[in-house]
Amino acid sequence: MKNIVFICSLFLLFSCQKEEFEIHNLNGNQISVIGHGGMGIGHTYPMNSLESILNSLNLGAEGIEMDIQMTKDGVLVAYHDSTLQESTNLSGLIHHKTWEELKNARYSYPHYANYKLVRLEDVLKSISNPSQYIYFFDIKGFYPQQDSLFRDQLIQALIEIIDKYNLVEKTFVEFKNEVLISHLYTLRPDIKQFVYNEFDYALKLAIQYGLHGITIPVDKLTQDKVKLAHSHHVMVATFNTHSSKRNIRAVKHNVDYIHTDRLKHLLKILNK
């Protein structure tokens, strides 16, 4: 009996010990914990909702990733999907609607029905001292990319809100489109950009334009790829960490930022 108690005690002791990580990256050898759309996929609140974002910051996230689209009248909205009917009680495309037409839109899943679409401006207004957090703005490419006037308006709207809330040092704008990357870089090289694309292409663009970093899914990364990016002074952000194992994999890759769907777990293993 004593032996059984002793063995059980040893098991509990070692199972409760946290894994120690030796991190080497361009972020001061630390990994910044970023809430993916707030609390991430599969949580109580819909991604990109105000409630999801504020809850992630209250739990200790160092920043948030938000999917950003623009309405027909130039309002930046936090929303992920290509069409409204995929996740809300409305239909159509965000860039075909004015904010007046969207302001009462609600998420359509039964347990999300009390949550509304939100403007980026309203998110920042709701955060006490917003400049203390990190922001990744993932600019979705669902707008008419051949429309140069819309593209210019989108870039200008981003610049205005970043400047209004004094977020130049705390914001990373994520683009897939080289035209947008080049345009923002020409207008405001001080605004940090991450390229969100396939690894080789993203790294090429980051080096070409002297950008801050690249954003790559964790299942498309290896430690060697992260080392290669870092050797070119390019930071790495990753996402699709919707399990504890994927959180750990991302940490072991020595990335700089993790957009996590398992926020509590990542904060715990990094002792945040």
Contacts in CASP RR format, 6 or more apart in sequence:
PFRMAT RR
TARGET T0000
AUTHOR 0000-0000-0000
METHOD contacts of the structure
MODEL  1
MKNIVFICSLFLLFSCQKEEFEIHNLNGNQISVIGHGGMGIGHTYPMNSL
ESILNSLNLGAEGIEMDIQMTKDGVLVAYHDSTLQESTNLSGLIHHKTWE
ELKNARYSYPHYANYKLVRLEDVLKSISNPSQYIYFFDIKGFYPQQDSLF
RDQLIQALIEIIDKYNLVEKTFVEFKNEVLISHLYTLRPDIKQFVYNEFD
YALKLAIQYGLHGITIPVDKLTQDKVKLAHSHHVMVATFNTHSSKRNIRA
VKHNVDYIHTDRLKHLLKILNK
18 268 0 8 1.000
18 269 0 8 1.000
18 271 0 8 1.000
19 248 0 8 1.000
19 269 0 8 1.000
21 251 0 8 1.000
21 252 0 8 1.000
21 269 0 8 1.000
21 270 0 8 1.000
23 29 0 8 1.000
23 30 0 8 1.000
23 31 0 8 1.000
23 251 0 8 1.000
23 254 0 8 1.000
24 254 0 8 1.000
25 31 0 8 1.000
25 226 0 8 1.000
25 230 0 8 1.000
25 235 0 8 1.000
25 236 0 8 1.000
25 254 0 8 1.000
25 255 0 8 1.000
25 256 0 8 1.000
26 230 0 8 1.000
26 233 0 8 1.000
26 234 0 8 1.000
26 235 0 8 1.000
26 256 0 8 1.000
27 235 0 8 1.000
27 256 0 8 1.000
27 257 0 8 1.000
31 250 0 8 1.000
31 251 0 8 1.000
31 255 0 8 1.000
31 256 0 8 1.000
31 257 0 8 1.000
31 258 0 8 1.000
31 270 0 8 1.000
32 62 0 8 1.000
32 63 0 8 1.000
32 134 0 8 1.000
32 256 0 8 1.000
32 257 0 8 1.000
32 258 0 8 1.000
33 60 0 8 1.000
33 61 0 8 1.000
33 62 0 8 1.000
33 63 0 8 1.000
33 258 0 8 1.000
33 260 0 8 1.000
33 263 0 8 1.000
33 266 0 8 1.000
33 267 0 8 1.000
33 270 0 8 1.000
33 272 0 8 1.000
34 61 0 8 1.000
34 62 0 8 1.000
34 63 0 8 1.000
34 64 0 8 1.000
34 65 0 8 1.000
34 134 0 8 1.000
34 136 0 8 1.000
34 237 0 8 1.000
34 257 0 8 1.000
34 258 0 8 1.000
34 259 0 8 1.000
34 260 0 8 1.000
35 56 0 8 1.000
35 61 0 8 1.000
35 63 0 8 1.000
35 64 0 8 1.000
35 65 0 8 1.000
35 259 0 8 1.000
35 260 0 8 1.000
35 263 0 8 1.000
36 47 0 8 1.000
36 65 0 8 1.000
36 239 0 8 1.000
36 241 0 8 1.000
36 259 0 8 1.000
36 260 0 8 1.000
36 261 0 8 1.000
37 47 0 8 1.000
37 48 0 8 1.000
37 52 0 8 1.000
37 53 0 8 1.000
37 56 0 8 1.000
37 64 0 8 1.000
37 65 0 8 1.000
37 66 0 8 1.000
37 67 0 8 1.000
37 78 0 8 1.000
37 80 0 8 1.000
37 259 0 8 1.000
38 45 0 8 1.000
38 47 0 8 1.000
38 48 0 8 1.000
38 52 0 8 1.000
38 53 0 8 1.000
38 55 0 8 1.000
38 56 0 8 1.000
38 61 0 8 1.000
38 64 0 8 1.000
38 65 0 8 1.000
38 66 0 8 1.000
38 263 0 8 1.000
39 45 0 8 1.000
39 47 0 8 1.000
39 52 0 8 1.000
39 55 0 8 1.000
39 56 0 8 1.000
39 261 0 8 1.000
39 263 0 8 1.000
40 47 0 8 1.000
40 52 0 8 1.000
40 56 0 8 1.000
40 242 0 8 1.000
40 260 0 8 1.000
40 261 0 8 1.000
40 263 0 8 1.000
41 47 0 8 1.000
41 242 0 8 1.000
41 261 0 8 1.000
42 261 0 8 1.000
43 52 0 8 1.000
43 261 0 8 1.000
44 111 0 8 1.000
45 51 0 8 1.000
45 52 0 8 1.000
45 55 0 8 1.000
45 112 0 8 1.000
45 115 0 8 1.000
46 52 0 8 1.000
46 87 0 8 1.000
46 107 0 8 1.000
46 109 0 8 1.000
46 112 0 8 1.000
46 115 0 8 1.000
47 67 0 8 1.000
47 80 0 8 1.000
48 66 0 8 1.000
48 67 0 8 1.000
48 78 0 8 1.000
48 79 0 8 1.000
48 80 0 8 1.000
48 118 0 8 1.000
49 78 0 8 1.000
49 107 0 8 1.000
49 112 0 8 1.000
49 115 0 8 1.000
49 116 0 8 1.000
49 118 0 8 1.000
50 115 0 8 1.000
50 116 0 8 1.000
50 118 0 8 1.000
50 122 0 8 1.000
50 123 0 8 1.000
50 126 0 8 1.000
51 115 0 8 1.000
53 64 0 8 1.000
53 66 0 8 1.000
53 78 0 8 1.000
53 123 0 8 1.000
53 127 0 8 1.000
54 126 0 8 1.000
54 127 0 8 1.000
56 63 0 8 1.000
56 64 0 8 1.000
56 263 0 8 1.000
57 63 0 8 1.000
57 64 0 8 1.000
57 127 0 8 1.000
57 133 0 8 1.000
59 263 0 8 1.000
59 264 0 8 1.000
59 267 0 8 1.000
60 263 0 8 1.000
60 267 0 8 1.000
60 272 0 8 1.000
61 133 0 8 1.000
61 263 0 8 1.000
61 267 0 8 1.000
62 133 0 8 1.000
62 134 0 8 1.000
62 272 0 8 1.000
63 133 0 8 1.000
63 134 0 8 1.000
63 135 0 8 1.000
63 136 0 8 1.000
64 133 0 8 1.000
64 134 0 8 1.000
64 135 0 8 1.000
64 136 0 8 1.000
65 135 0 8 1.000
65 136 0 8 1.000
65 138 0 8 1.000
65 239 0 8 1.000
65 259 0 8 1.000
66 78 0 8 1.000
66 120 0 8 1.000
66 123 0 8 1.000
66 135 0 8 1.000
66 136 0 8 1.000
66 137 0 8 1.000
66 138 0 8 1.000
67 78 0 8 1.000
67 79 0 8 1.000
67 80 0 8 1.000
67 138 0 8 1.000
67 140 0 8 1.000
68 76 0 8 1.000
68 77 0 8 1.000
68 78 0 8 1.000
68 120 0 8 1.000
68 137 0 8 1.000
68 138 0 8 1.000
68 139 0 8 1.000
68 140 0 8 1.000
68 158 0 8 1.000
69 76 0 8 1.000
69 77 0 8 1.000
69 79 0 8 1.000
69 94 0 8 1.000
69 95 0 8 1.000
69 139 0 8 1.000
69 140 0 8 1.000
69 141 0 8 1.000
69 142 0 8 1.000
69 143 0 8 1.000
70 76 0 8 1.000
70 77 0 8 1.000
70 94 0 8 1.000
70 95 0 8 1.000
70 143 0 8 1.000
70 150 0 8 1.000
70 153 0 8 1.000
70 154 0 8 1.000
70 157 0 8 1.000
71 77 0 8 1.000
71 94 0 8 1.000
71 95 0 8 1.000
71 97 0 8 1.000
71 98 0 8 1.000
71 99 0 8 1.000
71 102 0 8 1.000
72 95 0 8 1.000
72 96 0 8 1.000
72 97 0 8 1.000
72 98 0 8 1.000
73 98 0 8 1.000
73 99 0 8 1.000
73 100 0 8 1.000
74 99 0 8 1.000
74 153 0 8 1.000
74 154 0 8 1.000
74 157 0 8 1.000
75 98 0 8 1.000
75 99 0 8 1.000
75 119 0 8 1.000
75 121 0 8 1.000
75 157 0 8 1.000
76 119 0 8 1.000
76 120 0 8 1.000
76 121 0 8 1.000
76 157 0 8 1.000
76 158 0 8 1.000
76 161 0 8 1.000
77 94 0 8 1.000
77 99 0 8 1.000
77 102 0 8 1.000
77 117 0 8 1.000
77 118 0 8 1.000
77 119 0 8 1.000
77 120 0 8 1.000
78 117 0 8 1.000
78 118 0 8 1.000
78 119 0 8 1.000
78 120 0 8 1.000
78 123 0 8 1.000
79 87 0 8 1.000
79 94 0 8 1.000
79 117 0 8 1.000
79 140 0 8 1.000
80 87 0 8 1.000
80 140 0 8 1.000
81 87 0 8 1.000
82 93 0 8 1.000
82 140 0 8 1.000
82 142 0 8 1.000
83 91 0 8 1.000
83 92 0 8 1.000
83 93 0 8 1.000
84 90 0 8 1.000
84 91 0 8 1.000
84 92 0 8 1.000
84 93 0 8 1.000
84 94 0 8 1.000
84 97 0 8 1.000
84 102 0 8 1.000
84 105 0 8 1.000
85 91 0 8 1.000
85 92 0 8 1.000
85 108 0 8 1.000
87 107 0 8 1.000
87 108 0 8 1.000
87 109 0 8 1.000
88 105 0 8 1.000
88 106 0 8 1.000
88 107 0 8 1.000
88 108 0 8 1.000
88 117 0 8 1.000
89 105 0 8 1.000
89 106 0 8 1.000
89 107 0 8 1.000
89 108 0 8 1.000
90 97 0 8 1.000
90 101 0 8 1.000
90 102 0 8 1.000
90 105 0 8 1.000
93 142 0 8 1.000
94 102 0 8 1.000
94 142 0 8 1.000
95 142 0 8 1.000
95 143 0 8 1.000
95 144 0 8 1.000
95 150 0 8 1.000
99 119 0 8 1.000
102 117 0 8 1.000
103 116 0 8 1.000
103 117 0 8 1.000
104 116 0 8 1.000
105 116 0 8 1.000
105 117 0 8 1.000
106 112 0 8 1.000
106 113 0 8 1.000
106 114 0 8 1.000
106 115 0 8 1.000
106 116 0 8 1.000
106 117 0 8 1.000
107 113 0 8 1.000
107 115 0 8 1.000
107 116 0 8 1.000
107 117 0 8 1.000
120 137 0 8 1.000
120 161 0 8 1.000
121 161 0 8 1.000
124 130 0 8 1.000
124 161 0 8 1.000
124 165 0 8 1.000
124 167 0 8 1.000
127 133 0 8 1.000
130 165 0 8 1.000
130 167 0 8 1.000
131 165 0 8 1.000
131 166 0 8 1.000
131 167 0 8 1.000
131 169 0 8 1.000
131 170 0 8 1.000
132 170 0 8 1.000
133 170 0 8 1.000
134 170 0 8 1.000
134 171 0 8 1.000
134 172 0 8 1.000
134 257 0 8 1.000
135 167 0 8 1.000
135 170 0 8 1.000
135 171 0 8 1.000
135 172 0 8 1.000
136 171 0 8 1.000
136 172 0 8 1.000
136 174 0 8 1.000
136 194 0 8 1.000
136 215 0 8 1.000
136 237 0 8 1.000
136 257 0 8 1.000
136 259 0 8 1.000
137 158 0 8 1.000
137 171 0 8 1.000
137 172 0 8 1.000
137 173 0 8 1.000
137 174 0 8 1.000
138 174 0 8 1.000
138 196 0 8 1.000
138 215 0 8 1.000
139 154 0 8 1.000
139 158 0 8 1.000
139 173 0 8 1.000
139 174 0 8 1.000
139 175 0 8 1.000
139 180 0 8 1.000
141 176 0 8 1.000
141 177 0 8 1.000
143 150 0 8 1.000
143 151 0 8 1.000
143 154 0 8 1.000
144 150 0 8 1.000
145 151 0 8 1.000
145 177 0 8 1.000
145 179 0 8 1.000
151 179 0 8 1.000
151 180 0 8 1.000
151 183 0 8 1.000
152 183 0 8 1.000
154 180 0 8 1.000
155 180 0 8 1.000
155 183 0 8 1.000
155 184 0 8 1.000
155 187 0 8 1.000
158 173 0 8 1.000
158 184 0 8 1.000
158 191 0 8 1.000
159 184 0 8 1.000
159 187 0 8 1.000
159 188 0 8 1.000
159 191 0 8 1.000
161 167 0 8 1.000
162 168 0 8 1.000
162 171 0 8 1.000
162 191 0 8 1.000
168 190 0 8 1.000
168 191 0 8 1.000
171 191 0 8 1.000
171 192 0 8 1.000
172 192 0 8 1.000
172 193 0 8 1.000
172 194 0 8 1.000
172 212 0 8 1.000
172 213 0 8 1.000
172 237 0 8 1.000
173 184 0 8 1.000
173 191 0 8 1.000
173 192 0 8 1.000
173 193 0 8 1.000
173 194 0 8 1.000
174 193 0 8 1.000
174 194 0 8 1.000
174 195 0 8 1.000
174 196 0 8 1.000
174 215 0 8 1.000
175 181 0 8 1.000
175 184 0 8 1.000
175 193 0 8 1.000
175 194 0 8 1.000
175 195 0 8 1.000
175 196 0 8 1.000
176 195 0 8 1.000
176 196 0 8 1.000
176 197 0 8 1.000
178 205 0 8 1.000
181 193 0 8 1.000
181 195 0 8 1.000
181 205 0 8 1.000
181 209 0 8 1.000
181 211 0 8 1.000
182 209 0 8 1.000
184 191 0 8 1.000
184 193 0 8 1.000
185 193 0 8 1.000
185 209 0 8 1.000
185 211 0 8 1.000
192 211 0 8 1.000
192 212 0 8 1.000
192 213 0 8 1.000
193 209 0 8 1.000
193 211 0 8 1.000
193 212 0 8 1.000
193 213 0 8 1.000
194 206 0 8 1.000
194 211 0 8 1.000
194 212 0 8 1.000
194 213 0 8 1.000
194 214 0 8 1.000
194 215 0 8 1.000
194 235 0 8 1.000
194 237 0 8 1.000
195 201 0 8 1.000
195 202 0 8 1.000
195 203 0 8 1.000
195 205 0 8 1.000
195 206 0 8 1.000
195 211 0 8 1.000
195 213 0 8 1.000
195 214 0 8 1.000
195 215 0 8 1.000
196 202 0 8 1.000
196 214 0 8 1.000
196 215 0 8 1.000
197 205 0 8 1.000
197 214 0 8 1.000
198 220 0 8 1.000
199 214 0 8 1.000
199 216 0 8 1.000
199 220 0 8 1.000
199 221 0 8 1.000
199 225 0 8 1.000
202 214 0 8 1.000
202 215 0 8 1.000
202 216 0 8 1.000
203 214 0 8 1.000
203 228 0 8 1.000
203 229 0 8 1.000
203 232 0 8 1.000
203 234 0 8 1.000
205 211 0 8 1.000
206 212 0 8 1.000
206 213 0 8 1.000
206 214 0 8 1.000
206 229 0 8 1.000
206 232 0 8 1.000
206 234 0 8 1.000
207 232 0 8 1.000
207 234 0 8 1.000
211 234 0 8 1.000
212 234 0 8 1.000
212 235 0 8 1.000
213 229 0 8 1.000
213 234 0 8 1.000
213 235 0 8 1.000
213 236 0 8 1.000
213 237 0 8 1.000
214 229 0 8 1.000
214 234 0 8 1.000
214 235 0 8 1.000
214 236 0 8 1.000
214 237 0 8 1.000
215 236 0 8 1.000
215 237 0 8 1.000
215 238 0 8 1.000
215 239 0 8 1.000
215 259 0 8 1.000
216 225 0 8 1.000
216 236 0 8 1.000
216 237 0 8 1.000
216 238 0 8 1.000
217 238 0 8 1.000
217 239 0 8 1.000
217 240 0 8 1.000
218 238 0 8 1.000
218 239 0 8 1.000
218 240 0 8 1.000
218 241 0 8 1.000
218 246 0 8 1.000
218 249 0 8 1.000
218 250 0 8 1.000
218 253 0 8 1.000
219 240 0 8 1.000
219 246 0 8 1.000
221 236 0 8 1.000
221 238 0 8 1.000
221 250 0 8 1.000
221 253 0 8 1.000
221 255 0 8 1.000
222 253 0 8 1.000
223 252 0 8 1.000
223 253 0 8 1.000
223 254 0 8 1.000
225 236 0 8 1.000
226 236 0 8 1.000
226 253 0 8 1.000
226 254 0 8 1.000
226 255 0 8 1.000
227 254 0 8 1.000
229 235 0 8 1.000
229 236 0 8 1.000
230 236 0 8 1.000
230 254 0 8 1.000
235 256 0 8 1.000
235 257 0 8 1.000
236 253 0 8 1.000
236 255 0 8 1.000
236 256 0 8 1.000
236 257 0 8 1.000
237 255 0 8 1.000
237 256 0 8 1.000
237 257 0 8 1.000
237 258 0 8 1.000
237 259 0 8 1.000
238 250 0 8 1.000
238 253 0 8 1.000
238 255 0 8 1.000
238 257 0 8 1.000
238 258 0 8 1.000
238 259 0 8 1.000
239 258 0 8 1.000
239 259 0 8 1.000
239 260 0 8 1.000
240 246 0 8 1.000
240 261 0 8 1.000
241 247 0 8 1.000
241 249 0 8 1.000
241 250 0 8 1.000
241 258 0 8 1.000
241 259 0 8 1.000
241 260 0 8 1.000
241 261 0 8 1.000
241 262 0 8 1.000
241 266 0 8 1.000
242 261 0 8 1.000
242 262 0 8 1.000
243 262 0 8 1.000
244 262 0 8 1.000
244 265 0 8 1.000
246 262 0 8 1.000
247 258 0 8 1.000
247 260 0 8 1.000
247 262 0 8 1.000
247 265 0 8 1.000
247 266 0 8 1.000
247 269 0 8 1.000
248 269 0 8 1.000
250 258 0 8 1.000
250 260 0 8 1.000
251 258 0 8 1.000
251 266 0 8 1.000
251 269 0 8 1.000
251 270 0 8 1.000
258 266 0 8 1.000
260 266 0 8 1.000
266 272 0 8 1.000
END
